[in-house]
Amino acid sequence: MAGDRVFPPGFLWGAATAAYQIEGAAAEDGRGPSIWDTFATVPGAVEGGASGATACDHYHRFREDVALLGELGLGAYRFSTAWPRVMPDGRTPNPAGIAFYDRLVDALLERDITPVLTLYHWDLPQALQDRGGWLERDIASWFTEYATTVHNRLGDRVTQWTTLNEPFCSAFLGYGTGVHAPGLRDPKGALRAAHHHLLAHGHAARALRAAGATSVSIALNFSPALPNSPDDHDAVRRFDAVHNRFFLDPVLGRGYPADLLDDVAHLDGLHPAIHDGDLDVIAAPLDWIGVNYYAPTRVTSLPDPTQPSNCPLPGLRGMSVTPPREPVTVTGWEQHPESLTDLLVRLGRCGIPLVVAENGSAFPDVVDPDGRVRDSDRVRYLAEHLRAVHAAIEAGADVRGYLAWSLLDNFEWACGYGPRFGVVHVDFTSQRRVVKDSGWFLSRVATRNAVPD
């Protein structure tokens, strides 16, 4: 393999999905509505008026999708369980719903594919949102009940457990900007919701450990801040505090960063939500951190430090997010693999193993007349970012796996079915799957445990 960059022995290769984005079967076998089912009915909330009601029909086609993972030689599959499928009202177990994940896990293990289970990927039961959702402190205990229920059924076969996926998005985009479900626009509430996400994580992590789980994690989405000029250091600090350190520092036992508390003090949403003992709960021991990375964020300082920013947390002051630089993906995200290397090296200094739990890109994909999807832009993106991961490992970061986002083209939240992130093309009318060139590229990398130089 001369000229290849070889990864450490045992490096975990796989792909990731999320329940609401692929499962469909939104009203089958007792599943209750989620906040995304409700949000999708709001005019203008989702591009094209789309929803995840059918999506990729994974609920009925999971064996076909597991077979694709096996054909690609991927050794891990990160998926999420749908809380409203397992507990339609958020509290009461639904045997038919949990049975689906029984079948999925067994199908994965039959092909020696490691299940990497995420308990929450944004699809809160609507019944719990009606009781306050993530604004309600009791959600920490509701989530712990749900986590324990899933572990009681699957814990004899699933060894890799992730509590939450990207609480930044769930809290700030769902409760702050309103561009995600449940569509609220309340900066103060967004801070409270963020704290309750972390509190729920901590309680659930402890409960999973007590139930016998040996590998517990959380998946955080990181976006390194890049200054537009040498004078933008404070903008970098402010963005890093609210986007990255807000969630990283508490789970590592450092508490909330002091500068963050100062930056959001005028919103008066975080401090009142913190009770005695909360930070100890949030700092429950972790076995690894899931690193979700797509792009950096360009920022600049504002002349007036009290001027509100356009950061995803409304009300944050003193900085502004500026346009990305070329090249960008269909979603307008800057392609800057060096930022991934820097991020992993930085996180590596925290002394905890890392797994790239999501990384991928959306580009225009076309199925050619010969049935092939020649997505050369995505192949290049993957190659560059895998080299970036390898560079971080060489620099000392303890990175143990890479899970591409996503296995399948899917329902891309508020963007509907426009952006395609999959390494497998899905025709949403016929549900036909076609492995893209990027999927075969990832397969070759996984099989060789090496990325071409």
N, C-alpha and C positions, 0 to 999 in steps of 0.2 A: 504494500500500500504506500509506495513511495510517493511523496507529495501530498498525502492525506494527513489531516489532523485527527489523531486517534483520541478517543475519549477513554476515561478510566474504566477498568473492568467492572461489569455490573451496572453500568450506567443505564438508567431507565428511559426507554423510548416509548412514546405513546401519543395519543390524541385526546382531545377534550370536547365535551358537549355540555349542554344544560337542558334540564327537563322541559321547561316551557318552550324552549326554542326548537325542539325536535319531536317531542312525544306525540302531540295531537291527542286524539281521544279525550277531548276536554270534558265530555259529559258521560264517559263510559265507566262502568264498574264502580259507581258510587263516588267518583271524583267530584269534589266541590269546586266552586269558582275561586280563582285567585285574583289578587289585585290587578294582574295583567289582563285577565279576561274582562274585568270591569273597565279598566283603563282603555282597552282597545275599542270599546263601544263609544268613547267620547269623540265626537266629530273633530277631526284634525289632530288627534293625539298621536296616531300612528300613520306613517306614510302609506298612502293608498287605501286607508281604512282596513289594513290587514290585521290579523290576529294569529295566535298560535293554536287555533282550534283544531287544525289538521296538521300544519307544519310539515314535517318529514314523515309523519305517520309511523314514527319509530315504535310506538306502542304495539303496533301489529307487525312491524318489519324488523324488530330488534335482532332476530336471528340472522337475517341478511346483513345487517350492519356489523354484527359481531364477526360474521364470516369475512367481511371486508377487512376488519382489523387483523384477522388471522392471515389473510392473503397478503397483506402489506407487511407482515412480520413485526407488527407493533406489540410490545410486551405489556403495555398498560393502557387502560381506558379510564379516563376521568369523566364521571357522569354525576348528575345530581339526582337525588330523590325529590319528588314533588310533595311538599308538605300537604297541599290540599288533596292529593291522591291518597296519601297515607292516613291523613286525618282531615276529612272534608270540612269539619267545623273547627279545625285547629286543635281539638282536644281529644276527640274520640277516635280510636283506631278503626281503620277500614280494612278488614282482612283481604278483600279482593284487590285493593290498591297495593298493599305491601307485597302481595303475592306476585305482582308483576316484577318487582325488583328481585324477588327470590329467583324467578325464572331467568332474569337477565344475568345475575351473578353466577348462577350455575352454568349458563351458556358461555360466559367468559372463562370460567375456570376449566371448562371442558377443552378449551383451546390454549390453556396455560397463559391466559391474559390476566394480569393483576388488576382487580377492581380498585379504583381510587375514588372513594365515595365522598361527595360534597353534600352536606345536609341542607344548605340553603343557598340557592342561586336566584334570589329575588322574587320568587312566586309565593308570597305570603297568602294564606287563606283569607278570602274576603271577609269571612266571619270574624277573624281576629282584627282586621282593619276596622271593622264596624265597632270594635271595642277599644279603638285607639291605635292599634297597630304598634309600630316601633316608637310611638310617642308615649306608650303606656309602659311603666316600669315592670309590670307583671309579665311582660312578654319574655323576660329572661327565664322565668319558670316555665312558661308555655313551651318555649323552644327546648328547654332541657327535657321536658316530658317527651316531646317529639323525638329528640336525639336518642333518648333511652329506648323508646319504642322501636326505632329503626335498628339500633344496635342489638336489642334483644332478639330480633328476628334474623339479622344478617351477620352478627358479630362472630359467629362460628366459622365464617368463610371470608369475610372482609377484614383485612388487616390495616388498610390505609384509610384514615378518617379525616376529613376536612370539615370544620364547623361552618364557616361562612365564606362566601365568595364576594370579594370587593365591597365591603361595607361602605366605603367612600361613595360608590355609585348609588347603592340602595338608600343611603341616608341623605346625601346631598342632592342627588338628581331626583330622588323620589319625593323628598320633603322640603328641599330648598328651592331648586329651580323649577320643579314640576314637570320636567321633560320626560321623566320616567314615572311609573306607577309608584304610589297612588296619585301623583299629580298635584301635590301640595306645594305652595310657595310660601314658606315660613322659615326664614333663616334661624330664628331662635329654636323652633321645633326641630330643624335639621340637626342642630348640635345635640339636642336631647336625644334624638333618634340615633345619632352616631354613638353616643355613650351607651345607650341601651343595646345596640348591636354588640359592642365590645363586652358588656356585662353578660349578655346571653352567651357569647362565645366562651367566656371564662367559666360560667356555671356548667355549660354543656361539656367543655373539655374536661372538667373535674369529674363529671358524671360518667363520661365515656371511660376515663381512666379507671374509675372505681368499678365499672362493669367489666373491665378486663382488656380494654383497647390498649394496644402496645405502640401505636403510631398515630399521633394526633397532630393536626396542623390547622392553619388558617391561610386563606389565599387573599393576598392584598394586591391591589393594582397600584403600581408605582409609575410615576412620570417624572424623570429628572428635569429640573428647571434649568434652562439655558438662558443666560443674560443676553439681551440685545446689544448691550454696550458694557464697557468696563465699569460704568457707574450704576449698574443695575443689581448690585449685590444684595441690597435689602429686599428687592423684589424677589430674587431667588430664595432668600431666607423665608419670606412670608409664604410663598407658594409651597416650598418644601415642607414648611410646618403644617399647613392645612391639608395638603394632599398626601404626603408621605409619612411624616413623623407623628401626625395625629393618631394614626392607627398602629404604626410600628412600635413606637416607644412604650405605650402601655402594655402591649402583649409581651414585651421583653422585660417588664418589671421596672421600667424607668419612670412610669407615670406620664402624665401629659406634659409636653415641653413647656417650660416657663414662658418662652417667647410666644408660643401659640396662645396660652391663656391670656396674655396681654393683648394679643392681636384681636381676639374675639370677645374681650371683656365687655365691650359696648353692646354686644348682642344679647348678653345676659341669658344665654341658653345652656351653656355647658356647666358652669360652676354649680348652679342650683340642682342639677341632675345628679351630681356626684355625692354619694352617701359614704359614711365611714365604712371602710372595709372593701369598697368597690374595686379599688386599684389592686388590692391583693388578689381578689377573685379574677380580675382580668389577666393578671400575670400568671395564670395557670401554666405549668410547664408544657412546652411544645417539643416535638421531635423534629420538625422541619417547618419552614415557612414556604408557602407557595408564592412564587413571584410571577405576577401577571404583568407583562410589559408589551406595549405596542409602539409607543412613541414618546419623545421628550416634549416639553412644553416651553415655548419661547415666552419670556416675560420681560417687562420693563417697569421701571419705577414711575410713579405719577408725581408731577410737580407738587401737588397738594397731598400730603400724607393722610389727610382725612377723607379724600375723595374715594367713593366706593369703586371697587374693581369689577371686572367682568369674569372673575374667577367663578368656578362652579359652586362656591359657597357665597350666595348673595350677601352683601353687607361687609365682606372683607375689604379692608381699605389699603391704600398705598401702593398698589401694584396693578398691572394690567396684563392680560394674556394677549399676545400679538400673533399675527399670522405665521404659520409654519413656513419653512423654506423648502424648496424643491430638492429632491423628488418627494412626492406625496402619493398616498394611496387614494382609492376612490372615496374613502371617508375623510380625506383631507389631512391625514396623519403623516407627519414628517418621517421619512425613513432615515434613521440615524443610528446604525448599529453600534457605534462607539459608545452611545449612551447606555446601552445594555451592558457592555463590558464594565463601564464605570460603576453602574448601579450594583452589579453582582459583586464586584470587588468591595464596594462600600458595605453592602449587606454582609459579605463574608467576614468582615471585622467584628460582627456581632456575636460570632462564635456559635452559630446554629446552622445546621445543614439547610441547603436551599434546593428547591425544585422549581424549574421554570414551568409553572402550571398552566400558563396561557401565553402564546406568542403567535402572531399570524397577521394576515393582511387581506384586504379586499381589493380586487382588481376586476375589470370587465372580463368575463369568461364566456367563451363561445364554444359550443360543441361543433366541431368541423364535420363536413359530410362523411368523413371516414370514421366518425364516432369518437374522435380523440379531442381532448381539451388541452390545447398547447398554452398553458399559463406560464409563460417564461418569466413574467414579472414576479410572480409568486415564488417560482423556483429560485430566482435571484435573491428575493427577500429572505427566504428560508436559509439559503446558503450563507448570506452575509451575517445573519443573526446567529446561526449556529457557529460560525467562526468567532463571533463576538463572545458566545458562551465559552467556547474553548479557550479563548484568550483570557477570560476571567479565571478559569480553572488553572491555567498556567501561572496566573498572578497570585494564586493561593486561595481563591474562593472555593468553598466546599459545595459544589453544585452536583447533585446526584441524579438529575433527570431532566428531560425536556418533553413537554406535552404540547403538541401543536394545537392551536386553535384555527380551525376546528376540523373534526372529522368530516362533517357534512355541511354543505350550504344549508342555511336554516333561517328561522324567523329572527331578524336582527333588531329586536326590541322596537324602539320608536321609528327606526328606519325601515320597518317592514321587511319585505323580501328583496329589496334592492341590492344592498352590499352582499357579496358572496365571499365568505371566509374559508369555505371548505377545501380540503384537499380531495374531496369527492364531490362531484357535481350532482345536484339533485334537480330533476325536472319536477316542479311542484304540481304539475297537472297529472303526469303519468306515474310519478314517484320513482322513475327510473334513476338508478345510480350509475355514474361513470367516474372511475378513478382518473383524476387529472394528472398531467405530467408532474405536478408538485407532489402528488401522493406517491407516485412511483419513485420520485427523488427521495422523499422522506423514507420510503421503504429501503432503498439502497443504503442510505446513511445508517438506518437502524440495524440492518443486517450486517454491515461492515463495522459498526460502531465507530465510524469515522466520517468526516465531512471533507470533500475535496478542497485542496488548498487554492 
